[in-house]
Amino acid sequence: MPDSAPPDPSGSDLSTPTASSPDLFTPNADELIANNARYVEEFDDHDLALQPRRKLAIVACMDSRMDIFEMLGLAHGDAHVIRNGGGIVTDDVIRSLMLSQRLLGTQEVILLHHTDCGLQKVVGDQLREEIEAETGQRPTWEIGGFTDPAESVRNSIRRLRADPFVAHKSYIRGFVYHVEDGRLIEAIVD
């Protein structure tokens, strides 16, 4: 693994932090490939079925503080995990759930949002306007900001229950993960 960052084609020195990039960034790919080589030596998941053992699909935020398998006591092969910014039910989440249910036999859906989510800090269309100002194009997708993670979970549950492409609606529940202490609190829909 190289000791310094590779040269930047623009000629700037990537190894020296600047005012515009105060933190030094070192790419991770080489270290991760080396980690994978060690993983392969101990690989023991070759007998896992394509279908999740628990017939469970989990929709969760992409937040790196949430280790979904560890926090729920799951093993490899137990569940599908679908992640995105905020854990919000989007068209692509519905697409993934439809495939999970219709092709791979899942019947239960768990939604996991969390406290201190970055999307709690997004105000209305402010980010979309910033992106449009920077790129000249307005994003066609919604950002999905919210202020209350529990209400966001409830809205996602309602959307799943109303969607014609979600086949199994009897077992849909949602929770808010508290990043401060690891607790899950259910967000119940009336």
Secondary structure, 3 states (H helix, E strand, C coil): CCCCCCCCCCCCCCCCCCCCCCCCCCCCHHHHHHHHHHHHHCCCCCCCCCCCCCCEEEEEECCCCCCHHHHHCCCCCCEEEEEEHHHCCCHHHHHHHHHHHHHHCCCEEEEEEECCCHHHHCCCCHHHHHHHHHHCCCCCCCCCCCCCHHHHHHHHHHHHHHCCCCCCCCEEEEEEECCCCCCEEECCCC
